[in-house]
Amino acid sequence: MAAISGISSGTLTISRPLVTLRRSRAAVSYSSSHRLFRHRPLTSRRLLFRNFDRVQATILQDDEEKVVVEESFKAETFTGKEPLEEPTMDSSSSSAFESWIIKLEQGVNVFLTDSVIKILDTLYRDRTYARFFVLETIARVPYFAFMSVLHMYETFGWWRRADYLKVHFAESWNEMHHLLIMEELGGNSWWFDRFLAQHIATFYYFMTVFLYILSPRMAYHFSECVESHAFETYDKFLKASGEELKNMPAPDIAVKYYTGSDLYLFDEFQTSRAPNTRRPVIENLYDVFVNIRDDEAEHCKTMRACQTLGSLRSPHSILEDGDAEEESGCAVPEAAHCEGIVDCIKKSITSSN
C-alpha cells in the first residue's frame, strides 16, 4: 500500500504532480467577482469585498514568481505510514507499453488543463472572485463523478470500495463550501459567470465519468492537475493581497465550516493526516484563503495517492491501536480485477506473453 505524506500546521508541503503543469504565459490577476444560481441582496460586507477587488487589482506575471506546491508544504508522516514516493510499478507494469500509456495519459491531461487555464486567464484577467467561483464550480465535479462510477460498479456487483466513496464525498463537501464562500464574496453575481461555470462543469462531469471508466489513474491525475492549479492560484493571491485580506472580515459560511462543532467530513477528506489534527482558526479573510489553499493541497495529495491501486484509506477507518498496516476491508488486490478499460487491455496483453 502506498503511503501518504501529511501536512504540518505551519507550512504546507505536497508531493509534486507526476507531470508539472506548463505555465501559461497569460497574466493572472485579481479583482471583482460574482454569484451562483440565484441572487441575494448585497450586504455591506459584500460591497466591501467588491471595493477591495477594484482597488487591489494586481497582475501577477508567471515569470515573476513560480509557485510550486511542495515549496509551501512541509512533509509529515501520517501515523503508521511511510512518506509517499513516486507511484511504483510491479514487474508486469514496468514494461515499455505501460510507460507509454502513462506518458500518453499525462500528456493529454496536461494539454487539457493548460487549455482551460488559458481560457480562464483570458476571461478573468482582473476579476478575482469570479475566477475563484468558476474554479470551485469545476473543481468539485470529479468527486461526484468518481462516486457515480463507483456506485455503478457496486450495482453490477463488480467490487465495493467504501473508503473511496467516503473520501470522495468528503472532498465534494469541502469543495462545495469553497463554492459557497466564493458565492458569499460575490463571485457569481454575473449571469455569464454562472452560465460558463455550469456548462463547463456539465461537460467536465461526463468527461470525468468517461475517463474514470477508461482509466481511473488518468482521471485521478487529471484531477490532481486541476487541484495543483487551484493551489497555485490561491497561493499567488495570498502573496499579492495578504495584508489587505487581513483587514477584512471572514464570510459567515467560512467561519461555520472551519470552526463548527461537526468536523467529521472536514477530517475525512484529509487522507494524509489523522483526524482532529487540523483545526483552523478563522479571524479574517486572509485566514479563510489560507485554509482554502491548504485544502487544495490536501486534495492534490489524495488524488496523487489514488493513482496507485489500493492506496486510499479513510482517515477514520484506521484502527485506534495504530495498526495502520492492516488492510482495509474495502481494499482490493491489484490482480483481483481490472482498473478500467486500459488496465484490462494491458493485463490481457501481458498475460498472453
WONOR-V283989 format. One record per helix or strand of 2 or more residues. SS is the DSSP state (H for helix, E for strand). FROM is the first residue (numbers start at 1). TO is the last residue. If there is no record, write none. Layout:
SS/FROM/TO  SS/FROM/TO
//
This chain:
E/5/7  E/28/30  H/44/55  E/58/60  H/69/72  E/74/77  H/96/123  H/128/139  H/141/156  H/162/184  H/191/214  H/216/245  H/252/259  H/264/268  H/285/306  H/315/317  H/334/336  H/340/352
//
